[in-house]
Amino acid sequence: EETPTSIIREVAATNIMGTLLTAREAIRSMRISGDPGMIILLEGAGGGGDPTPMYAAYGVTKAGVRQLASSLTSELRTSNLEVVTLNPGLVDTELLRSGEDAFGRVGSISESIILKDDDDDDDDDDDDDE
């Protein structure tokens, strides 16, 4: 109730519009290449529908990211593109440090995302054949 409208607008612009426009450009670019691909959208507290006391504007926008992913998944179902969400938990940022920790554990994106090149598996298999 005390969050200034300007902050609510900034959060919505970043989490909803920023994610939507970035996903749109990623889809356009990936369609041009024709290669299979994955778009990873970052959820956050509130993305799964859990309450976010003192951070309602943030929570509702992250729930919107989850809805966007669901819609894009449906729209792209016949393509070679996939859309998934990732919820890394709280990420240690200056913004987080400026306020109260309302959500729990603080993590980092690098702890949450581990991408492995499929070719790495082939290299490991070659060593086992000797």
NUSE-850087 format. One line per 8 residues: number of its first residue (from 1); for each residue x, y, z of N, C-alpha, C, O. Coordinates in nm, 3 decimals. Example, Ala and Ser with C-alpha at 12.3 -4.5 7.8 and 13.67 -1.06 7.14 Angstrom:
// residues 2
1> 1.319 -0.569 0.780 1.230 -0.450 0.780 1.320 -0.330 0.780 1.424 -0.332 0.846 | 1.285 -0.225 0.708 1.367 -0.106 0.714 1.290 0.003 0.787 1.341 0.114 0.804 .
//
This chain:
// residues 130
1> 0.081 -0.120 0.000 0.000 0.000 0.000 0.085 0.126 0.000 0.038 0.234 -0.037 | 0.212 0.113 0.041 0.299 0.230 0.048 0.397 0.240 -0.069 0.472 0.337 -0.080 | 0.397 0.140 -0.156 0.490 0.140 -0.269 0.450 0.250 -0.367 0.336 0.253 -0.414 | 0.543 0.340 -0.399 0.511 0.447 -0.494 0.477 0.391 -0.632 0.533 0.290 -0.675 | 0.384 0.456 -0.700 0.342 0.415 -0.833 0.460 0.406 -0.928 0.464 0.317 -1.014 | 0.556 0.496 -0.915 0.673 0.494 -1.004 0.752 0.364 -0.989 0.804 0.312 -1.087 | 0.760 0.312 -0.868 0.832 0.185 -0.844 0.753 0.070 -0.903 0.811 -0.020 -0.965 | 0.622 0.071 -0.885 0.538 -0.035 -0.943 0.553 -0.037 -1.094 0.566 -0.144 -1.154 .
9> 0.551 0.079 -1.156 0.567 0.087 -1.301 0.705 0.036 -1.345 0.715 -0.034 -1.446 | 0.808 0.070 -1.270 0.944 0.025 -1.304 0.956 -0.127 -1.295 1.015 -0.191 -1.381 | 0.899 -0.184 -1.189 0.903 -0.329 -1.171 0.826 -0.398 -1.284 0.873 -0.497 -1.340 | 0.708 -0.346 -1.318 0.629 -0.405 -1.426 0.700 -0.390 -1.560 0.699 -0.483 -1.642 | 0.761 -0.275 -1.583 0.832 -0.254 -1.710 0.949 -0.351 -1.724 0.974 -0.404 -1.832 | 1.020 -0.373 -1.617 1.135 -0.463 -1.620 1.091 -0.608 -1.634 1.135 -0.679 -1.725 | 1.004 -0.652 -1.545 0.972 -0.795 -1.536 0.871 -0.842 -1.640 0.878 -0.956 -1.684 | 0.778 -0.758 -1.678 0.678 -0.799 -1.777 0.720 -0.754 -1.917 0.744 -0.837 -2.005 .
17> 0.729 -0.624 -1.937 0.762 -0.574 -2.071 0.902 -0.617 -2.114 0.922 -0.658 -2.228 | 0.998 -0.609 -2.024 1.134 -0.649 -2.059 1.142 -0.794 -2.100 1.207 -0.828 -2.199 | 1.076 -0.880 -2.023 1.077 -1.023 -2.054 1.002 -1.052 -2.183 1.048 -1.130 -2.266 | 0.886 -0.990 -2.201 0.806 -1.011 -2.321 0.881 -0.966 -2.446 0.885 -1.039 -2.545 | 0.940 -0.847 -2.443 1.010 -0.797 -2.561 1.138 -0.876 -2.589 1.172 -0.900 -2.705 | 1.207 -0.917 -2.485 1.327 -0.999 -2.504 1.291 -1.135 -2.564 1.357 -1.182 -2.656 | 1.185 -1.196 -2.512 1.141 -1.326 -2.566 1.099 -1.311 -2.712 1.130 -1.397 -2.794 | 1.029 -1.204 -2.744 0.987 -1.181 -2.882 1.107 -1.174 -2.976 1.108 -1.235 -3.083 .
25> 1.208 -1.098 -2.936 1.327 -1.085 -3.021 1.405 -1.215 -3.029 1.460 -1.249 -3.134 | 1.410 -1.289 -2.919 1.478 -1.419 -2.920 1.408 -1.514 -3.016 1.474 -1.584 -3.094 | 1.277 -1.517 -3.012 1.201 -1.605 -3.102 1.226 -1.566 -3.247 1.250 -1.653 -3.331 | 1.221 -1.438 -3.277 1.247 -1.393 -3.414 1.385 -1.437 -3.461 1.399 -1.491 -3.570 | 1.484 -1.414 -3.379 1.621 -1.448 -3.415 1.639 -1.599 -3.430 1.706 -1.645 -3.523 | 1.581 -1.675 -3.340 1.596 -1.820 -3.344 1.522 -1.881 -3.464 1.569 -1.979 -3.522 | 1.410 -1.823 -3.500 1.338 -1.873 -3.619 1.420 -1.850 -3.745 1.421 -1.934 -3.835 | 1.489 -1.737 -3.753 1.573 -1.707 -3.869 1.684 -1.811 -3.882 1.714 -1.856 -3.992 .
33> 1.745 -1.848 -3.770 1.855 -1.944 -3.776 1.806 -2.083 -3.813 1.878 -2.161 -3.875 | 1.683 -2.114 -3.774 1.626 -2.245 -3.804 1.674 -2.356 -3.712 1.625 -2.469 -3.720 | 1.768 -2.326 -3.625 1.820 -2.426 -3.532 1.725 -2.444 -3.414 1.652 -2.351 -3.378 | 1.725 -2.562 -3.354 1.646 -2.580 -3.232 1.703 -2.489 -3.123 1.822 -2.458 -3.123 | 1.618 -2.449 -3.032 1.667 -2.363 -2.925 1.576 -2.360 -2.805 1.462 -2.408 -2.809 | 1.629 -2.303 -2.698 1.556 -2.292 -2.573 1.566 -2.149 -2.522 1.674 -2.090 -2.519 | 1.453 -2.096 -2.482 1.447 -1.966 -2.419 1.421 -1.990 -2.271 1.324 -2.057 -2.235 | 1.507 -1.937 -2.186 1.493 -1.952 -2.042 1.447 -1.819 -1.984 1.519 -1.719 -1.992 .
41> 1.327 -1.818 -1.927 1.273 -1.699 -1.863 1.291 -1.713 -1.712 1.262 -1.818 -1.655 | 1.337 -1.607 -1.648 1.359 -1.612 -1.504 1.233 -1.573 -1.428 1.182 -1.462 -1.440 | 1.186 -1.668 -1.351 1.076 -1.641 -1.259 1.137 -1.572 -1.137 1.242 -1.508 -1.146 | 1.073 -1.586 -1.030 1.122 -1.532 -0.903 1.015 -1.554 -0.800 0.915 -1.621 -0.827 | 1.034 -1.498 -0.685 0.935 -1.512 -0.579 0.801 -1.464 -0.631 0.791 -1.356 -0.689 | 0.699 -1.544 -0.611 0.566 -1.511 -0.661 0.533 -1.580 -0.791 0.416 -1.590 -0.828 | 0.634 -1.629 -0.861 0.611 -1.694 -0.989 0.524 -1.817 -0.977 0.446 -1.848 -1.068 | 0.537 -1.887 -0.868 0.460 -2.009 -0.848 0.328 -1.987 -0.777 0.258 -2.082 -0.743 .
49> 0.294 -1.861 -0.754 0.168 -1.830 -0.688 0.179 -1.810 -0.538 0.079 -1.778 -0.473 | 0.299 -1.828 -0.482 0.316 -1.805 -0.338 0.305 -1.656 -0.308 0.345 -1.573 -0.390 | 0.253 -1.621 -0.191 0.243 -1.479 -0.157 0.381 -1.416 -0.140 0.477 -1.482 -0.100 | 0.388 -1.288 -0.170 0.513 -1.213 -0.156 0.487 -1.088 -0.071 0.480 -0.977 -0.124 | 0.471 -1.107 0.061 0.441 -0.992 0.147 0.546 -0.882 0.132 0.666 -0.911 0.127 | 0.503 -0.762 0.125 0.586 -0.643 0.111 0.646 -0.629 -0.029 0.712 -0.530 -0.059 | 0.623 -0.727 -0.115 0.676 -0.724 -0.252 0.567 -0.765 -0.351 0.594 -0.840 -0.445 | 0.446 -0.717 -0.330 0.333 -0.760 -0.414 0.355 -0.727 -0.561 0.326 -0.809 -0.647 .
57> 0.405 -0.608 -0.590 0.427 -0.569 -0.730 0.526 -0.664 -0.797 0.506 -0.705 -0.911 | 0.631 -0.700 -0.726 0.730 -0.793 -0.779 0.666 -0.930 -0.802 0.681 -0.989 -0.909 | 0.596 -0.979 -0.702 0.536 -1.112 -0.711 0.440 -1.127 -0.826 0.442 -1.228 -0.896 | 0.354 -1.027 -0.845 0.256 -1.037 -0.952 0.323 -1.033 -1.089 0.277 -1.098 -1.182 | 0.432 -0.958 -1.102 0.500 -0.955 -1.231 0.571 -1.087 -1.259 0.577 -1.130 -1.375 | 0.624 -1.151 -1.157 0.690 -1.280 -1.178 0.588 -1.390 -1.208 0.618 -1.484 -1.282 | 0.468 -1.379 -1.153 0.361 -1.470 -1.191 0.327 -1.449 -1.339 0.294 -1.544 -1.409 | 0.336 -1.325 -1.384 0.314 -1.295 -1.526 0.419 -1.358 -1.615 0.388 -1.399 -1.727 .
65> 0.542 -1.366 -1.567 0.649 -1.431 -1.644 0.616 -1.579 -1.662 0.636 -1.635 -1.770 | 0.566 -1.642 -1.558 0.528 -1.783 -1.567 0.415 -1.801 -1.669 0.417 -1.895 -1.748 | 0.317 -1.711 -1.667 0.207 -1.717 -1.762 0.257 -1.696 -1.905 0.213 -1.763 -1.997 | 0.350 -1.603 -1.922 0.409 -1.579 -2.053 0.476 -1.706 -2.105 0.459 -1.742 -2.221 | 0.552 -1.772 -2.020 0.619 -1.896 -2.061 0.518 -2.001 -2.103 0.538 -2.072 -2.201 | 0.411 -2.012 -2.029 0.307 -2.109 -2.061 0.243 -2.077 -2.196 0.221 -2.167 -2.278 | 0.213 -1.950 -2.219 0.154 -1.910 -2.347 0.249 -1.934 -2.463 0.209 -1.985 -2.568 | 0.376 -1.895 -2.445 0.474 -1.915 -2.553 0.497 -2.063 -2.581 0.515 -2.102 -2.697 .
73> 0.497 -2.144 -2.478 0.512 -2.288 -2.497 0.401 -2.341 -2.585 0.424 -2.421 -2.675 | 0.279 -2.296 -2.559 0.165 -2.338 -2.640 0.177 -2.287 -2.784 0.152 -2.361 -2.879 | 0.216 -2.161 -2.800 0.229 -2.103 -2.933 0.339 -2.169 -3.016 0.328 -2.182 -3.138 | 0.445 -2.212 -2.950 0.562 -2.267 -3.019 0.564 -2.419 -3.024 0.664 -2.478 -3.064 | 0.456 -2.483 -2.984 0.456 -2.629 -2.968 0.490 -2.705 -3.096 0.541 -2.817 -3.088 | 0.464 -2.647 -3.212 0.495 -2.717 -3.337 0.629 -2.673 -3.395 0.666 -2.714 -3.506 | 0.702 -2.591 -3.323 0.831 -2.543 -3.372 0.944 -2.622 -3.305 0.918 -2.714 -3.226 | 1.066 -2.586 -3.336 1.181 -2.650 -3.272 1.235 -2.563 -3.158 1.350 -2.575 -3.118 .
81> 1.148 -2.474 -3.107 1.185 -2.385 -2.997 1.112 -2.426 -2.870 0.996 -2.467 -2.874 | 1.180 -2.414 -2.760 1.125 -2.450 -2.630 1.137 -2.330 -2.537 1.235 -2.256 -2.543 | 1.038 -2.311 -2.451 1.041 -2.205 -2.352 1.027 -2.269 -2.214 0.935 -2.347 -2.190 | 1.119 -2.237 -2.126 1.115 -2.288 -1.989 1.136 -2.172 -1.893 1.185 -2.066 -1.930 | 1.098 -2.195 -1.769 1.124 -2.096 -1.666 1.223 -2.153 -1.566 1.234 -2.274 -1.548 | 1.293 -2.063 -1.503 1.389 -2.099 -1.399 1.364 -2.006 -1.282 1.352 -1.885 -1.299 | 1.356 -2.062 -1.164 1.340 -1.982 -1.043 1.464 -2.001 -0.957 1.474 -2.098 -0.882 | 1.559 -1.907 -0.968 1.685 -1.923 -0.897 1.678 -1.890 -0.748 1.779 -1.901 -0.678 .
89> 1.563 -1.850 -0.700 1.554 -1.802 -0.563 1.605 -1.658 -0.560 1.627 -1.597 -0.665 | 1.624 -1.606 -0.444 1.674 -1.469 -0.433 1.817 -1.462 -0.483 1.898 -1.550 -0.456 | 1.846 -1.357 -0.556 1.980 -1.334 -0.606 2.037 -1.215 -0.531 1.970 -1.112 -0.516 | 2.158 -1.228 -0.484 2.223 -1.125 -0.404 2.252 -1.002 -0.490 2.350 -1.000 -0.565 | 2.168 -0.902 -0.478 2.184 -0.778 -0.554 2.179 -0.659 -0.459 2.141 -0.671 -0.343 | 2.219 -0.545 -0.510 2.212 -0.422 -0.431 2.068 -0.393 -0.389 2.042 -0.351 -0.276 | 1.974 -0.415 -0.482 1.833 -0.391 -0.450 1.788 -0.478 -0.334 1.720 -0.430 -0.243 | 1.824 -0.605 -0.336 1.787 -0.694 -0.229 1.848 -0.647 -0.096 1.782 -0.649 0.007 .
97> 1.972 -0.606 -0.100 2.040 -0.562 0.021 1.978 -0.437 0.080 1.991 -0.410 0.200 | 1.910 -0.359 -0.004 1.851 -0.234 0.045 1.721 -0.257 0.122 1.673 -0.166 0.190 | 1.664 -0.376 0.111 1.537 -0.403 0.177 1.543 -0.524 0.266 1.648 -0.583 0.288 | 1.427 -0.558 0.316 1.416 -0.672 0.406 1.409 -0.801 0.324 1.346 -0.804 0.218 | 1.472 -0.907 0.371 1.468 -1.036 0.304 1.336 -1.104 0.340 1.324 -1.165 0.447 | 1.238 -1.094 0.250 1.105 -1.148 0.278 1.086 -1.289 0.225 0.985 -1.353 0.256 | 1.179 -1.340 0.145 1.154 -1.465 0.074 1.237 -1.584 0.121 1.200 -1.697 0.092 | 1.345 -1.564 0.191 1.424 -1.678 0.236 1.565 -1.677 0.182 1.630 -1.573 0.181 .
105> 1.612 -1.793 0.137 1.750 -1.815 0.097 1.793 -1.722 -0.016 1.718 -1.698 -0.111 | 1.913 -1.671 -0.004 1.971 -1.588 -0.109 2.067 -1.675 -0.188 2.154 -1.741 -0.130 | 2.053 -1.677 -0.320 2.138 -1.759 -0.405 2.202 -1.677 -0.514 2.210 -1.554 -0.504 | 2.245 -1.744 -0.617 2.301 -1.676 -0.732 2.256 -1.748 -0.857 2.224 -1.867 -0.853 | 2.253 -1.676 -0.967 2.211 -1.737 -1.093 2.303 -1.855 -1.126 2.256 -1.958 -1.173 | 2.433 -1.839 -1.101 2.527 -1.944 -1.138 2.503 -2.073 -1.060 2.536 -2.181 -1.108 | 2.445 -2.063 -0.941 2.412 -2.183 -0.865 2.292 -2.255 -0.925 2.274 -2.375 -0.903 | 2.210 -2.184 -1.000 2.085 -2.239 -1.050 2.092 -2.290 -1.192 2.018 -2.382 -1.230 .
113> 2.180 -2.232 -1.272 2.186 -2.270 -1.413 2.315 -2.346 -1.438 2.425 -2.294 -1.419 | 2.300 -2.469 -1.481 2.415 -2.547 -1.523 2.381 -2.599 -1.661 2.302 -2.692 -1.676 | 2.442 -2.539 -1.761 2.418 -2.581 -1.898 2.537 -2.663 -1.944 2.652 -2.622 -1.927 | 2.511 -2.777 -2.001 2.618 -2.865 -2.046 2.604 -2.889 -2.195 2.496 -2.922 -2.244 | 2.711 -2.873 -2.266 2.713 -2.896 -2.409 2.702 -3.047 -2.432 2.777 -3.124 -2.372 | 2.610 -3.088 -2.519 2.592 -3.230 -2.549 2.720 -3.294 -2.601 2.742 -3.413 -2.581 | 2.805 -3.216 -2.668 2.930 -3.271 -2.722 3.024 -3.315 -2.610 3.111 -3.399 -2.633 | 3.008 -3.259 -2.491 3.094 -3.299 -2.378 3.077 -3.447 -2.347 3.173 -3.513 -2.307 .
121> 2.955 -3.499 -2.363 2.931 -3.640 -2.337 3.012 -3.728 -2.430 3.065 -3.832 -2.389 | 3.021 -3.688 -2.557 3.095 -3.767 -2.654 3.243 -3.773 -2.619 3.306 -3.878 -2.634 | 3.299 -3.661 -2.573 3.440 -3.658 -2.536 3.468 -3.752 -2.420 3.570 -3.821 -2.419 | 3.378 -3.755 -2.322 3.398 -3.841 -2.207 3.390 -3.989 -2.246 3.463 -4.072 -2.193 | 3.301 -4.020 -2.340 3.285 -4.159 -2.382 3.411 -4.210 -2.453 3.446 -4.327 -2.440 | 3.478 -4.121 -2.527 3.598 -4.164 -2.598 3.706 -4.209 -2.500 3.779 -4.304 -2.529 | 3.715 -4.143 -2.386 3.817 -4.180 -2.288 3.789 -4.317 -2.226 3.881 -4.389 -2.189 | 3.660 -4.352 -2.215 3.623 -4.478 -2.153 3.650 -4.597 -2.243 3.662 -4.709 -2.195 .
129> 3.661 -4.573 -2.375 3.679 -4.684 -2.469 3.821 -4.740 -2.469 3.843 -4.848 -2.524 | 3.915 -4.671 -2.410 4.056 -4.718 -2.417 4.084 -4.835 -2.329 4.197 -4.884 -2.325 .
//
